Amino acid sequence: MDLGASSGRVMVGRAGRGTLQLAEAHRFPNRPVRLPGGLHWDILGLYAGVLDGLRAAGRTAHLTSIGIDSWAVDHGLLDADGALLGNPVHYRDARTEGAAQQMWATVPAPELYARTGVQDAPFNTLCQLVAARGSAQLNCARQLLLIPDLLTYWLTGTRGTELTNASTTQLIDPRTRDWSTETARQLGIDLSLFPPLRHPGSPAGRLLPAVLEETGLPGPVPVTTVGSHDTASAVAAVPALPGPGFAYVCTGTWSLVGLELDSPVLTEASRRAHFTNELGLDSTVRYLRNIMGLWLLQECQRAWNEPDLDRLLVESAASEPLKSVVDAADPGFLAPGRMPERIAEACRATGQSPPGNRAETVRCVLDSLALAHRRAIEDAQRLSGRAVDVVHVVGGGARNELLCQLTSDACGLPVVAGPAEAAALGNVLVQARTHGAVGDSLPEMRALVAGTQPLRRYEPRGTPGAWRAAERRLG
């Protein structure tokens, strides 16, 4: 099960020596719901989609294992009886405004970064908990489960906190790969809310009898802990071969752009550059910057009521390149609504002419994303001391040929695009490794992806001068 911010999918993977196949069993929308009290996830709708997907998957295959990944930071709160206390709040909800400043009054931002390595962002779980302090719901809570852990609990009755996802909470020390107890103590966070940490590959229980009855699956069906942060699973499936360094761009609603390192970068320069250190498989660190990603384009389509993305991309490819660009990492684009107007306003604020039509707006978004990818990769190399000679674009944006070519042009590096379903593949590979179907090492898993999945290579065109000039417009 791979749950994204706009849709969920249940995929059936078949893996073995020299074999890696993925088939979609069920796809369902993930539509946030705005209530009088704020923006929430429809968690029961998502769980129903998971059950429907398991029912469909069981009609096509005998399931050896199940694994769940999703977006990060959001969570559900349970009462003393294990019942969910309300729908989980969406990370784009405005309740966290000002929460970071409250935290920094107790633990200054540089000190917090030196301990946890997580970028300053209003959506971090720690910010959410500080914002919820004193609320009736948090006061009644006896346990906190991140979204994949919550769904795993409903499927199995067991509770745990998966490590790669926990590392996005701003409560994990990336050096020890354990909780930052001093941070929690100073900010009044009760770490007993979190069940024990689980690592990718560890068992997470078996489907409950009621779930087997609901889905029609023959038992027993084990659930395996995977890299439950979807980016951790996606990076595990980057088809990088052994050799010089690579950068990755995990594209979807967000663009997560960075490098895979052996140890975190916890310098003040890294914090000021808005990089985060998240934990990956096999003791790796995902050193990356969060960029708004295809959210910008999705919100424009929604504002225009325009579902025909292919036509927009064709028209945008013919538009003037780099006519206007915006900072795609600007948190001002985080909230939904009025995206075309907000893009135009951002252009005017930097002295640029705003896009004149929809095609120019789409071109502005794609040029801006490619420019943000370039800036993140250059900064990551400088701050980590790690050189890069190829960029891997994985996730849904790997299908966007124009974005992949523009990223290659902007970075002046070859881009290898694919697989598009990287998070689902990484999820399946961890399960397959756990159950002895594929090799043990991360390089072996990646070689299997490279040898079995369709990939496309893009070579850089033009010169970097135009991209440097566009970058200067943003300051």
Wavefront OBJ file of the C-alpha trace (Angstrom):
o trace
v 0.000 0.000 0.000
v 1.432 3.341 -1.123
v -0.544 6.379 0.040
v 0.251 9.732 -1.502
v -1.107 13.150 -0.690
v -3.576 13.057 -3.609
v -4.243 9.335 -4.136
v -3.647 5.903 -2.663
v -2.841 2.699 -4.494
v -2.587 -0.949 -3.639
v 0.035 -2.627 -5.806
v 0.886 -6.293 -6.182
v 4.619 -6.893 -6.519
v 6.276 -10.076 -7.713
v 9.964 -10.216 -6.922
v 12.740 -12.774 -7.286
v 16.223 -13.189 -8.703
v 16.145 -11.137 -11.911
v 12.398 -10.465 -11.561
v 10.584 -7.383 -10.326
v 7.030 -6.749 -11.489
v 4.397 -4.370 -10.225
v 0.692 -4.380 -11.031
v -1.958 -1.996 -9.767
v -4.767 -3.756 -7.931
v -6.698 -0.679 -6.816
v -6.343 3.106 -6.865
v -8.478 5.526 -4.891
v -8.539 9.298 -4.292
v -7.185 10.955 -1.174
v -9.332 14.033 -0.683
v -8.704 16.193 2.393
v -11.821 17.555 4.099
v -12.141 21.087 5.454
v -14.186 21.176 8.638
v -15.019 24.232 10.764
v -12.045 23.277 12.941
v -9.521 23.019 10.114
v -8.210 20.796 7.317
v -8.272 17.043 7.982
v -7.504 13.751 6.276
v -10.399 11.390 5.563
v -8.591 8.560 7.336
v -11.594 6.224 7.345
v -11.960 6.692 3.589
v -8.286 5.841 3.177
v -8.640 2.727 5.303
v -11.655 1.648 3.267
v -9.540 2.100 0.118
v -6.840 -0.099 1.648
v -9.367 -2.833 2.425
v -10.852 -2.612 -1.080
v -7.333 -2.865 -2.488
v -6.481 -5.923 -0.422
v -9.699 -7.576 -1.575
v -8.778 -6.846 -5.218
v -5.165 -7.957 -4.733
v -6.275 -11.244 -3.235
v -8.184 -12.069 -6.404
v -4.983 -11.930 -8.473
v -2.259 -13.293 -6.198
v -1.411 -15.217 -3.053
v -0.047 -12.544 -0.728
v 3.215 -13.419 1.012
v 3.485 -10.069 2.787
v 1.930 -6.616 3.068
v 3.693 -3.281 3.655
v 2.406 0.301 4.006
v 4.084 3.625 3.192
v 2.641 7.133 3.091
v 3.506 10.801 3.404
v 5.264 11.909 6.588
v 4.666 13.992 9.753
v 0.896 13.531 10.164
v -0.574 11.264 12.807
v -3.591 10.020 14.721
v -4.075 10.190 18.476
v -5.511 7.220 20.390
v -7.292 7.192 23.741
v -6.670 4.710 26.550
v -8.894 2.147 24.833
v -6.980 2.427 21.532
v -9.772 4.369 19.787
v -8.912 7.176 17.372
v -9.517 10.672 18.762
v -10.782 12.496 15.674
v -9.597 12.670 12.085
v -5.861 13.380 11.698
v -5.105 17.019 10.939
v -3.604 17.799 7.517
v -0.058 19.172 7.477
v -1.264 22.102 5.334
v -3.646 23.249 8.081
v -2.909 26.707 9.456
v -2.934 25.680 13.131
v 0.869 25.554 13.310
v 1.355 29.232 12.466
v 3.600 30.659 15.171
v 4.376 27.273 16.731
v 7.992 27.294 15.531
v 8.614 30.630 17.242
v 7.242 29.163 20.484
v 9.678 26.254 20.202
v 12.652 28.450 19.411
v 12.007 30.540 22.518
v 12.895 27.393 24.503
v 15.279 25.610 22.130
v 16.857 28.016 19.616
v 16.561 26.939 15.990
v 20.310 26.301 15.494
v 20.399 24.099 18.610
v 17.286 22.192 17.557
v 18.801 21.540 14.116
v 22.119 20.417 15.592
v 20.201 17.809 17.616
v 17.665 16.575 15.069
v 18.893 17.651 11.626
v 15.346 18.427 10.482
v 14.657 21.607 8.560
v 12.634 24.429 10.079
v 9.127 23.773 8.727
v 5.679 24.502 10.161
v 4.362 21.052 9.236
v 6.858 18.996 11.276
v 5.218 16.705 13.827
v 6.965 18.573 16.636
v 5.383 21.855 15.490
v 1.999 20.142 15.299
v 2.325 18.866 18.864
v 3.393 22.272 20.180
v 0.435 23.863 18.365
v -1.925 21.273 19.904
v -0.604 21.776 23.445
v -3.455 22.209 25.899
v -6.108 20.910 23.500
v -8.698 18.470 24.818
v -7.693 15.902 22.212
v -3.991 15.903 23.092
v -4.800 15.923 26.813
v -6.891 12.766 26.339
v -4.348 11.032 24.093
v -2.430 8.026 25.354
v -0.662 7.149 22.112
v 0.379 8.755 18.829
v 0.641 6.768 15.596
v 2.045 8.147 12.348
v -0.283 7.487 9.403
v 1.237 4.186 8.154
v 1.566 2.960 11.737
v -2.107 3.820 12.377
v -3.256 1.792 9.370
v -0.947 -1.063 10.380
v -2.538 -1.005 13.847
v -6.032 -1.292 12.399
v -4.922 -4.183 10.180
v -2.959 -6.118 12.804
v -3.771 -4.829 16.282
v -0.042 -4.151 16.884
v 1.515 -0.725 17.433
v 4.948 0.594 16.559
v 6.738 3.674 15.226
v 8.666 3.079 12.003
v 12.083 4.741 12.069
v 12.352 6.420 8.637
v 9.022 8.141 9.205
v 9.850 8.942 12.834
v 12.943 10.789 11.612
v 10.675 13.450 10.069
v 9.032 14.270 13.415
v 11.939 16.518 14.556
v 12.228 14.306 17.634
v 14.881 11.815 16.413
v 18.648 12.255 16.712
v 19.971 11.145 13.286
v 23.367 10.250 14.787
v 22.007 7.760 17.313
v 18.913 6.862 15.236
v 16.901 7.123 18.447
v 14.711 9.675 20.212
v 16.182 13.048 21.173
v 15.087 12.853 24.793
v 16.512 16.253 25.743
v 14.546 17.978 22.975
v 11.341 16.259 24.056
v 11.949 17.109 27.717
v 12.602 20.792 27.072
v 9.556 21.188 24.849
v 7.228 19.200 27.063
v 6.661 16.319 24.643
v 5.841 13.010 26.301
v 7.786 10.417 24.312
v 5.713 7.666 25.888
v 3.034 8.721 23.385
v 5.099 6.954 20.729
v 5.128 3.131 20.592
v 8.567 1.456 20.328
v 10.612 2.129 17.217
v 10.481 -0.398 14.396
v 13.028 -0.791 11.618
v 12.366 -1.584 7.947
v 12.263 -5.350 7.561
v 10.969 -6.101 11.048
v 7.653 -7.943 11.488
v 4.569 -5.839 12.210
v 2.083 -8.608 12.984
v -0.497 -10.462 10.914
v -3.840 -9.434 9.500
v -6.575 -9.706 12.106
v -9.329 -12.310 11.627
v -11.846 -9.502 11.045
v -9.643 -8.061 8.283
v -9.284 -11.484 6.665
v -13.050 -11.868 6.708
v -13.578 -8.358 5.290
v -11.101 -8.829 2.443
v -11.613 -12.509 1.718
v -7.921 -13.240 2.090
v -6.809 -16.668 3.298
v -4.674 -16.354 6.402
v -2.231 -16.019 7.817
v -0.953 -12.874 6.041
v 2.095 -11.202 7.654
v 2.582 -7.432 7.612
v 6.201 -6.331 7.178
v 7.589 -2.988 8.302
v 8.958 -1.130 5.275
v 10.455 2.333 4.867
v 7.043 3.739 5.725
v 7.919 7.290 4.736
v 7.213 7.128 1.011
v 10.403 9.032 0.207
v 12.465 6.453 2.086
v 10.877 3.719 -0.021
v 11.322 5.742 -3.213
v 15.019 6.401 -2.581
v 15.526 2.688 -1.894
v 14.286 2.060 -5.446
v 16.538 4.635 -7.149
v 18.196 2.562 -9.921
v 21.686 3.883 -9.177
v 24.559 1.580 -10.044
v 27.744 1.417 -7.948
v 30.170 4.169 -8.830
v 30.349 7.958 -8.579
v 27.748 9.888 -6.642
v 24.161 10.422 -7.660
v 21.478 12.911 -6.728
v 17.800 12.055 -6.609
v 14.637 13.992 -7.259
v 11.587 12.220 -5.828
v 8.750 13.934 -7.639
v 5.067 13.992 -6.868
v 3.050 16.468 -4.862
v 6.444 17.406 -3.410
v 9.898 17.364 -4.960
v 12.401 15.915 -2.493
v 15.846 16.693 -3.850
v 19.121 15.555 -2.367
v 21.842 12.987 -1.823
v 22.208 9.719 0.039
v 24.874 10.027 2.745
v 26.455 7.840 5.414
v 26.090 10.469 8.153
v 24.017 13.620 8.726
v 25.110 17.186 8.003
v 24.188 19.212 11.078
v 25.978 22.505 10.406
v 24.433 25.932 10.735
v 25.088 26.489 7.006
v 23.008 23.388 6.282
v 20.152 24.656 8.433
v 20.192 28.061 6.764
v 20.067 26.328 3.382
v 16.863 24.514 4.468
v 18.195 20.968 4.231
v 16.836 18.113 6.279
v 18.461 14.866 7.414
v 15.991 11.988 7.257
v 16.880 8.389 7.923
v 16.871 5.846 5.114
v 17.395 2.151 4.683
v 20.502 0.360 5.920
v 21.861 3.197 8.100
v 21.760 5.771 5.284
v 20.747 9.420 5.580
v 18.500 11.157 3.086
v 20.008 14.635 2.931
v 17.446 16.679 1.035
v 15.510 19.861 0.533
v 11.712 19.938 0.339
v 10.385 21.769 -2.728
v 6.706 22.342 -3.469
v 6.795 20.017 -6.477
v 3.873 19.219 -8.757
v 1.538 20.602 -6.079
v 1.960 23.936 -7.866
v 0.704 22.439 -11.124
v -2.034 20.381 -9.452
v -3.399 23.466 -7.725
v -3.375 25.433 -11.003
v -5.325 22.637 -12.702
v -7.813 22.655 -9.850
v -8.234 26.436 -10.041
v -8.816 26.249 -13.786
v -10.997 23.126 -13.598
v -8.654 21.813 -16.289
v -8.016 18.045 -16.206
v -6.203 17.845 -19.581
v -2.598 17.998 -18.411
v -1.196 16.594 -21.667
v -2.544 19.534 -23.659
v -1.201 22.025 -21.133
v 2.255 20.442 -21.314
v 2.317 20.536 -25.111
v 1.364 24.200 -25.099
v 3.834 25.034 -22.328
v 6.686 23.356 -24.253
v 6.114 25.916 -27.023
v 6.118 28.844 -24.575
v 9.097 31.126 -24.061
v 11.575 29.455 -21.687
v 12.503 31.144 -18.415
v 10.266 34.133 -19.106
v 9.355 34.148 -15.432
v 10.325 31.968 -12.473
v 9.351 31.710 -8.818
v 11.010 30.139 -5.796
v 9.433 26.667 -5.736
v 10.740 26.122 -2.195
v 8.888 29.173 -0.844
v 6.572 28.102 2.030
v 4.179 30.785 0.802
v 2.964 28.216 -1.723
v 2.166 25.621 0.963
v -1.525 26.399 1.469
v -4.151 25.493 -1.148
v -6.102 28.011 -3.200
v -5.525 30.789 -5.778
v -2.329 29.222 -7.087
v -2.249 30.924 -10.523
v -2.807 34.313 -8.877
v -0.181 33.629 -6.201
v 2.362 32.642 -8.857
v 1.634 35.883 -10.725
v 1.992 37.877 -7.492
v 5.348 36.211 -6.759
v 6.577 37.146 -10.241
v 5.594 40.784 -9.754
v 7.272 40.852 -6.344
v 10.610 39.994 -8.014
v 10.156 42.498 -10.841
v 9.160 39.959 -13.492
v 6.244 40.024 -15.882
v 3.668 37.456 -14.752
v 2.545 34.662 -17.068
v 0.004 35.842 -19.606
v -1.999 32.641 -20.034
v -2.325 29.081 -18.761
v 0.449 27.673 -20.931
v 2.875 30.342 -19.699
v 1.850 29.615 -16.099
v 2.595 25.912 -16.578
v 5.944 26.767 -18.183
v 6.724 29.065 -15.252
v 5.971 26.194 -12.828
v 8.137 23.667 -14.704
v 11.028 26.095 -15.242
v 10.825 27.032 -11.550
v 10.880 23.380 -10.460
v 13.890 22.627 -12.662
v 15.651 25.699 -11.270
v 14.849 24.610 -7.710
v 16.209 21.132 -8.484
v 19.418 22.749 -9.751
v 19.812 24.948 -6.667
v 19.175 22.051 -4.270
v 21.650 19.713 -5.975
v 24.366 22.354 -6.132
v 23.845 23.304 -2.482
v 23.756 19.657 -1.339
v 27.110 18.987 -3.006
v 28.666 22.091 -1.466
v 27.384 21.412 2.045
v 28.114 17.668 2.105
v 31.357 17.590 0.128
v 29.874 14.857 -2.081
v 30.147 15.221 -5.882
v 27.355 14.224 -8.264
v 27.566 13.080 -11.875
v 23.981 11.934 -12.566
v 20.494 12.879 -11.375
v 17.820 10.214 -10.887
v 14.235 11.430 -11.202
v 11.769 8.965 -9.682
v 8.083 9.141 -8.831
v 5.183 10.545 -10.831
v 7.229 13.396 -12.294
v 9.441 10.877 -14.104
v 6.597 10.641 -16.646
v 6.772 14.398 -17.303
v 9.220 14.527 -20.201
v 9.443 18.309 -20.256
v 10.239 18.518 -16.535
v 12.921 15.819 -16.845
v 14.571 17.552 -19.806
v 14.448 20.943 -18.098
v 15.991 19.428 -14.951
v 18.848 18.014 -17.046
v 19.317 21.369 -18.778
v 19.257 23.318 -15.510
v 21.657 20.986 -13.670
v 23.983 20.456 -16.629
v 23.902 16.752 -15.799
v 22.333 13.664 -17.346
v 18.968 12.716 -15.893
v 17.799 9.117 -15.627
v 13.988 9.117 -15.314
v 12.134 6.240 -13.698
v 10.700 4.297 -12.144
v 7.491 6.275 -11.763
v 6.208 3.971 -9.011
v 9.441 4.142 -7.032
v 7.813 4.271 -3.582
v 5.732 1.149 -4.270
v 8.785 -0.657 -5.679
v 10.929 0.261 -2.671
v 8.135 -0.928 -0.398
v 7.933 -4.272 -2.256
v 11.719 -4.707 -2.319
v 12.045 -4.392 1.462
v 9.335 -7.005 1.895
v 10.938 -9.278 -0.712
v 14.346 -8.951 0.949
v 12.853 -9.726 4.350
v 11.261 -12.884 3.001
v 14.398 -14.016 1.141
v 13.202 -13.394 -2.415
v 15.930 -10.908 -3.439
v 19.498 -10.035 -2.450
v 20.346 -8.614 0.942
v 22.163 -5.392 0.041
v 20.817 -2.039 -1.099
v 23.059 -2.104 -4.232
v 21.604 -5.499 -5.167
v 18.073 -4.167 -4.788
v 18.895 -1.139 -6.938
v 20.541 -3.280 -9.596
v 17.319 -5.289 -9.781
v 15.355 -2.074 -10.374
v 17.814 -0.933 -13.035
v 17.673 -4.274 -14.806
v 13.905 -4.706 -14.833
v 12.227 -1.277 -14.999
v 11.841 1.020 -18.035
v 14.176 4.012 -17.695
v 14.822 7.003 -19.943
v 18.001 9.074 -20.098
v 18.067 12.808 -20.840
v 21.229 14.703 -21.744
v 21.651 18.410 -20.927
v 21.027 20.918 -23.700
v 22.197 24.489 -24.058
v 24.429 26.367 -21.661
v 23.961 27.105 -17.952
v 24.080 30.881 -18.428
v 20.341 31.326 -18.866
v 19.644 29.317 -15.721
v 22.161 31.342 -13.709
v 20.500 34.547 -14.918
v 17.068 33.235 -13.935
v 18.441 32.279 -10.528
v 19.698 35.820 -9.958
v 16.154 37.155 -10.417
v 15.114 35.313 -7.253
v 17.918 36.817 -5.180
l 1 2 3 4 5 6 7 8 9 10 11 12 13 14 15 16 17 18 19 20 21 22 23 24 25 26 27 28 29 30 31 32 33 34 35 36 37 38 39 40 41 42 43 44 45 46 47 48 49 50 51 52 53 54 55 56 57 58 59 60 61 62 63 64 65 66 67 68 69 70 71 72 73 74 75 76 77 78 79 80 81 82 83 84 85 86 87 88 89 90 91 92 93 94 95 96 97 98 99 100 101 102 103 104 105 106 107 108 109 110 111 112 113 114 115 116 117 118 119 120 121 122 123 124 125 126 127 128 129 130 131 132 133 134 135 136 137 138 139 140 141 142 143 144 145 146 147 148 149 150 151 152 153 154 155 156 157 158 159 160 161 162 163 164 165 166 167 168 169 170 171 172 173 174 175 176 177 178 179 180 181 182 183 184 185 186 187 188 189 190 191 192 193 194 195 196 197 198 199 200 201 202 203 204 205 206 207 208 209 210 211 212 213 214 215 216 217 218 219 220 221 222 223 224 225 226 227 228 229 230 231 232 233 234 235 236 237 238 239 240 241 242 243 244 245 246 247 248 249 250 251 252 253 254 255 256 257 258 259 260 261 262 263 264 265 266 267 268 269 270 271 272 273 274 275 276 277 278 279 280 281 282 283 284 285 286 287 288 289 290 291 292 293 294 295 296 297 298 299 300 301 302 303 304 305 306 307 308 309 310 311 312 313 314 315 316 317 318 319 320 321 322 323 324 325 326 327 328 329 330 331 332 333 334 335 336 337 338 339 340 341 342 343 344 345 346 347 348 349 350 351 352 353 354 355 356 357 358 359 360 361 362 363 364 365 366 367 368 369 370 371 372 373 374 375 376 377 378 379 380 381 382 383 384 385 386 387 388 389 390 391 392 393 394 395 396 397 398 399 400 401 402 403 404 405 406 407 408 409 410 411 412 413 414 415 416 417 418 419 420 421 422 423 424 425 426 427 428 429 430 431 432 433 434 435 436 437 438 439 440 441 442 443 444 445 446 447 448 449 450 451 452 453 454 455 456 457 458 459 460 461 462 463 464 465 466 467 468 469 470 471 472 473 474 475
